[in-house]
Amino acid sequence: MGKPNYLVPMSSPDINEADQQAVLEVLRTSYLSMGPKIKGFEKTVALYTGVKHALGVSSGTAGLHLCIRAADIQPGDYVITTPFSFVSSTNVLLFENAVPVFVDVDPKTGNIDPDKVRQAAADLKSGDENRANQWLPRKGAGKGGKLKGILAVDVFGQPADYGALEKIAHDNNLILIEDSCEAIGAEYKHRKAGAFGDYGVFAFYPNKQMTTGEGGLIVTNNSTAANLMSALRNQGRAPGDNWLQHTHLGYNYRLNEMSAALGLSQMQRIDDLINKRETVAQWYNKYLKEIRGIEIPYISPDTTHMSWFVYVIHIDQRFNRDRTAAKLDAAGIPVRPYFLPIHLQPYMVERFGYKEGDFPITEDLGNCSLALPFSGVMTEDQVKLVCGTLKECICN
Ligand SMILES: *Cc1c(COP(=O)(O)O)cnc(C)c1O
């Protein structure tokens, strides 16, 4: 929660009159859940992403969890994933008592390093305990788990290297899940984020590129899985079950109609929402150029379209990131260290025995990165104010 006296907000949704009307219209009907709006929203996102099925859910985390269930990931199974992410992408594995097998990331993009994924997959499948153990946590993993999948994350709006990841998944018969919760609208080699691998998930919390208040959405071309996930989000009711019949152990992961209507309305101008963020990012690129000790975000040539989620700079080691952040905060500019590595979160250290130094690239990124205030409704003057204050605050 921000101090009330910040000069600019850390993030801000982009809501217009049409969005407000869309939500009001729902409130004038009796369909507040499981009505026509979610169907329309799903169809729109499916078309936009170029996949067969889209399923609205109550959050991005809920969507990722349903993918883990649909992929039949069982207690003790291994899934290769990244420690440089928002905690959800790992937590959904823990919900099913599966074991996240972390591999370090590419230092430039912060996305999972495909060479390490390939190596980890080969070692975990080799049947050689010593080779497998190099990738497993010190404790809490159990022995002889089965490698089932890869869960990649499109960090900060830039897709992971799916050319490589899809090949590794195919060669090793692994399920590939794309956490695209930060990347709706992005493109990797002219293909839309979310459409890679077996499942993709978007999220719509108010700081994302588009919002439903709370909400998420799963995209997949797998019809059997889509049917199962549709039942699981609705308390396990399979097609043909009545309200009190539950074929599966399910959840209430439904997306309500007000949220779906807002999402549908936002989707009408999704390209505009993303373009406005691009403009703000370009202002930052321009005004930050003059400041010493700062590295602006790197965009891979494979990212044929960037969809900015946050604007994260790297502060040179010669300067003190934390002191700079504290000075900015005191000057009324909110900033965040994106991300604190997942493996160093207290519950992860306790469960798996991780230590500092286990994933050095992730830790370096976590130590030097700083997310600046960012949204599609930011003005050029606000960007100038942030950059001007940063120039004054950056310190030895
Ligand atoms: C936002 C986000 C999610 C999902 O967040 P919810 O708050 O559950 O909607 C998942 N993974 C990543 C990487 C995210 O940034």
The ligand as an ORCA input file, in Angstrom:
! r2SCAN-3c Opt
* xyz 0 1
  C       0.316    -11.263    -11.623
  C       1.008    -12.572    -11.781
  C       0.368    -13.796    -11.527
  C      -1.058    -13.940    -11.074
  O      -1.498    -13.035    -10.187
  P      -2.957    -12.998     -9.548
  O      -2.809    -11.903     -8.559
  O      -3.238    -14.323     -8.957
  O      -3.940    -12.671    -10.628
  C       1.074    -14.964    -11.770
  N       2.335    -14.952    -12.216
  C       2.987    -13.795    -12.460
  C       4.389    -13.878    -12.991
  C       2.364    -12.581    -12.237
  O       3.021    -11.437    -12.457
*
